[in-house]
Amino acid sequence: MPSVCFYFQVHQPTRLRHYTVFDNDERYFDEGRNAAICKKVANKCYLPANRMLLRLIQQHEGRFRIAYSLTGVLLEQLEKYSPEVLSTFHALAETGCVEFLGETYYHSLAFLYSRQEFVEQVRKHGELIQSLFGQTPKVFRNTELIYNNDLGLLIEAMGCFDAVITEGADHILGYRSPNFVYRPKGCRRIKMLLKNYSLSDDIAFRFSNRHWAEWPLTAGKFSQWVNAINGCGQTVNLFMDYETLGEHQWEDTGIFDFMRHLPGEILKHPDNNFKTPSEVVASYEPLGVVDVPHVISWADTERDLSAWLGNPMQSNAIYELYRLEKKIKRANDERLLTDWRKLQTSDHFYYMCTKYFADGDVHKYFNPYDSPYDSYINFMNVLDHLQRRCASCETPIVAHSPTQAANAARVAVPV
Amino acid sequence: MRVFMLGWEFPPFISGGLGTACYGLTKALDQLGVKVTFVLPKMVDSQYATHVKLLTPQAKKRVGRRRNTRSQEEELANIKFRSILSPLQAYATPQTYDEQIAEFLRLRRETTSATDAPGDPGGGGTDYAGDLYREVHRYAHMAMDLARDEEFDVVHAHDWMTYPAGIAVAMASGKPLVVHIHSTEFDRSGEHVNQMVYDIEREGMQRAHKVIAVSHFTRGVVISRYGIPGDKVEVIYNGVERNGTWSVEPVTIRREEKIVLFLGRITMQKGPEYFLQAAKKVLEVTDNVKFVMAGSGDLMYRSIELAAQLGIGHKVLFTGFLRGNDVRRIFRMADLYVMPSVSEPFGIAPLEALDNDVPVIISKQSGVSEVLRHALKVDFWDINEMANKIVAVLRYPPLRMTLRNHGNFEVRKLRWRDAARNCLRIYEETLVPA
């Protein structure tokens, strides 16, 4: 009876270029590097994975179904650097077996700092998905599966979503299983889907780990684990980064072979099927209420915000960023607004994380900077420049030093 | 384990990291119960007389195991100090030696005529050599004499001037030799190496059973520039001595201006001109900052001139050479410590800065950057980036706070005890017949 519900997170931040206190232009982002990474990941992951999954959907005649959450910043980059990936996503959308989820356009932490900005970004993202794939997201997932009761209430109040997704963290579930549909505390209408982190991480993190007792993981073995849930669960929610396929787990680990055989193996059992999140939500009634008074996420073992807001640099940077919101919006300058929003992408704060920095682990792998300190310095230099652009839109320039005045004056001159 | 160690100056008479390292390592070996005969060159009695009582070969009959300052005597129960009358000094070069020798002669004349001290080695002023090369070999000869009365299992020599002595003692006694590389001629002189010094260094490394390098950076130099096989060269990082007298006396000076500190010998190797160039750039964007250069060296006057030339003379202060409490005081005042070394085998000063809660910027061309993660790192030549980072530290308190907290924590893990343990392991390995 369990439905297998796959959702893949697809995201690439727009990385900043090296920006010093002596720089004075509006080119904040590293076009070259972003293009190179986008193309690299497209070749290693997006293209082969999309083609494989498309073939599987066709092969299983609609019985294999999946969902994606594509961020706005990713889609913009794909359009610019890898349009062929975008066309394979179109092809996937046309099968009718693929659902696209809603999230913040800029993969931001806006929910924590500005509800208004959060809602604007979710709307903007919904419009983009509608225009690209002809469907309106009905299930919401927040950046990094960050969630608490307030988010549930806000999503219900927005009126356009049927469900919200978050991490099936042990400390919120207690004895309960993530393999059911729940109701967010305080909500009447929307439902809640929880990630089965154990089975998800078997694929996303442990798949290639040779010290793992279950290595090598085969599609058959994994299906048996899913079958074992039969009778004590309705849905197995496998949520992971799309880059798991080919980028985090390289092709030579056999990850593509695993995925190629998985649908067939799962469907061997007559009680099993695949459903998209919306279909799961439509099929099952909530089993109970889940109360999440404190903020959770899907990151690290802590499942909290410490990867983005764990040290003073991180909280300072993000606080200073959102402090600009009113000024930015008052300035009514589209480019200024876009630059400000691109700085909200959570990755910028993730790079500043000092947790585990000494061990050089997963955090380092995704980090374009040599150290969290370099990342903070760079971000603050950009933010400082953005602030000066803001100020020059508004009032006569208040300068701290002669050079800054000169810089600000230069910015103020329309080109 | 008994070690015949050919070392350098001990606090409070130190002119740089070499003395700090010898002291830290020896103290930690003492705590591990290793018996060390610590041999060091001594200039003249008068300089040391009031603080440290050291033994010359000539005086050895009268004294056995040894006394140092009172506190050191308790701490260093397994250490026996021996000194050799010699004008050798840490960081000497053939050029500076000539100047020193004149000074040495003058002092010798004064002390012998004025006091006629009984501890003074007989024979007047003839037992030193007129140039550094010969002096280093004369020192070796004296060390060999001195070693004859000592019991030891291993010979351990620190930096090139003691290598000939190390080789001689090892040869005469048949004991294994370990040489410890705190810096190489390439660090001190760039590409303009002194061939004589280079040859001595290489011979020491070749004759040694094991070579200890203070970083992988230096190990690389030992292998590539001196042709020493890699399996003979091990890395042992230096540690930092947590100050026992660490007190929380607050800095009472309230000041508007931030202080960026350079502390070290003002020599080519330490990159003082990059510090000043970066200072100039920093002052283009921020005003309330002063740059303090603490230390002395052959580029000191040129640095003062350069500061004036760059038009930032009023923002740069030179303190001259600092030691002991003054070092701690200047650290306490600093908001940031910068080590722009062109070539730095290790670099103990940044650890001391972190120990004093001062965030640091270090050059990527330093051994210490291999062990410090919670430090800002720049290429020494990249003055733009150096200035960028200085400004950021001055401007953003959260950056200072995070660097300070993590850095202070990190530095506590770098213990001399671990370095001493590794040394002991290496000693033991050299004693196992191959």
Interface residues (C-beta under 8 A of the other chain):
Chain A: T20 V21 F22 N311 P312 M313 S315 N316 A317 T354 F357 A358 D370 S371 P372 Y373 D374 Y376 I377 M380 N381 H400 S401 T403 Q404
Chain B: K281 E284 V285 T286 D287 R373 H374 L376 K377 N384 E385 A387 N388 K389 V391 A392 R395 Y396 P397 P398 L399 M401 T402 L403 H406 E410
